[in-house]
Amino acid sequence: MFEEINNLPLHPLVVHGAVVLIPLLVLGAVVYAVAPRLRPRVSWAVVTLAVAAPLAALFAKLSGDAFRQRLIDRNALSGEVLNRVNDHRSLGNITLWLTIALGVVTLLFVLVTSRRSRSVPVWSVVVVGLVVVGLAAVSGYYVFQTGDHGARAVWEGF
């Protein structure tokens, strides 16, 4: 299902969704966390990205696994090249889990800071905000590393 579309590998196409949506989630979550005055304006976008970015990461991972298996089945991967692809895959797995965590915590943060949740203690808003910023930083780092490893594997040759 996640192997190809129009006889082309799906992964190079799908990965662009993750490459765009995860950094947008990182940016949106940080803005939402550090700029309370902007929250009403950006909450809809942050909620949308908190759902869409993890889905994009999941589709990138599933299509990447299918692409990797296709190359292995065709004996196109071995030795050092397989090691590079496996490194890229490991980074992609970490990126997926971090993006899911960022999405969930961001949704929780939007819920706690909504106008309906005025009974939430201020310290909990601060703590969740710090967790959002920390997860955003780590997610941003890993999405960059994953993309960089994948791009280098392609451009420097298999």
N, C-alpha and C positions, 0 to 999 in steps of 0.2 A: 504493500500500500504506500509506503514512504520511499520507494526506490527510485521511480522515474516518472516523468511526465513528458509526453511527446517524444519518447525515446531519448530524453536527456536526463542526466542524474538530477534528482529533485533537490539534493542538499545545497548545491551552489545557488539555487534560486531561493529556497526557503530561508537560508541563513541570513539573507538581507533583512528579513523581518526582525530577527533577533538583534542584528547589528544596529538597527535603527531604534527599535522599541525599548530595549534594555537601557541604553544611555538616556533616552527620554524619560523612562521611569526613574532612573537615578536622579536626573535633574529635577523632575517634578516632585519627587519625594523630599529632596533636600529643600527646595523652595517652600513646599508645604510645611516642613518642619521648622524652618528658621524665619519664615515671614508670615506671622499670624494674620496680618492685615490682608494678605493676598489669598488666604485660604478659601474664602467664599468664591473667588474668581477661578481658582484652579482646581477645586475639589473634584469636579466632574471629570477633568482630564486625568487627574491623578488616579481616581478610581478606575477609569477605563484602562489606563496604562498598567495598573496593578493587576489587572486580569489578563490583558493582551500580551504583555511582555513575558510572563511565565509560559503562556501558551506558545508564543513564538520560540522560546528557548526549548520547550518540549518538542516541537515539530523539527527544529534544527537538530536536536539530539537524535530523534528517531530516524530522520532522513540521513543523518551522518552515519549512524550505525548500519543502515541498509546499504549506503554507498561503500562503506568500509568492507562489508561482507561481500558485496558484488566484486570489488577489486581483489579481495582474497580468493574468491571462487575462480576468478579469471587469471590467477597467479600473477597479478600486476603489483602485488605488495609482498615484500620480503625484506629481511635484514634491517638495515638502517632506515629505509623508507617506512617500513611497518612500525618501527620504533617512533618515528616522527609523527605518524598518524595516530598511534596509541597515545602519545603525549598530548596531542591536540584533543583527542577523545576524552582523556582524563580531565583536562582543563574544561572542556565542554560540560562534562558531568558536574563538576564543581560549580560552574556558572549556572547550570540549570537549578541546582538546589539553592544556591544563594539568591537567584532571582525569584524562586518560589517563596523563600523566606522573606525577602524584601517586599514582595507583593502582599503577603499575608499581614506582615507587620504594618505596612502602609495602610491597608484597609482597616486594620484595628485602630491605627492612629486617627484616620478620618472619622471612624465611629466615635472614638473617645472625645474628639474635639468638636463634634457636631453640636449644634445649638440645643439639641434634645438631651445631651449628656452633661448638663451643667453640674451634676452632683459628683463628678469625678474629681478627686484631689489633684491639685496643681502639680505636686511632685510626680504623680504617675504620668501626667502629660509630658513633663520634662524627661523622665526616664524613657518613655516610649519614643519621644522625639530624638533622643540621643542614640537609641538603638536603630532607628530609621536612618539617621545620618551615617552611623557606623556601617550598617549593612549596605547602604548606598555606595559608600567609598569602596568597600571590598568587592561588591558586585561590579562596579565600574572598572576596577583593576582587572578582575578575572575576565570580563567580557573583552577587554582590550587584549589581554594575553592570549585568550582563546582565538580571537580573530587574527592576531599577529602570527601565531603558530600555524594556523590554517593557511593564511596567505603566503607565508614563507614556504610551506610545503608545496604549494602550487607554483609559485613564481620561481623558486630555486630548484624546482624539478623533483619529480618522484624518483 
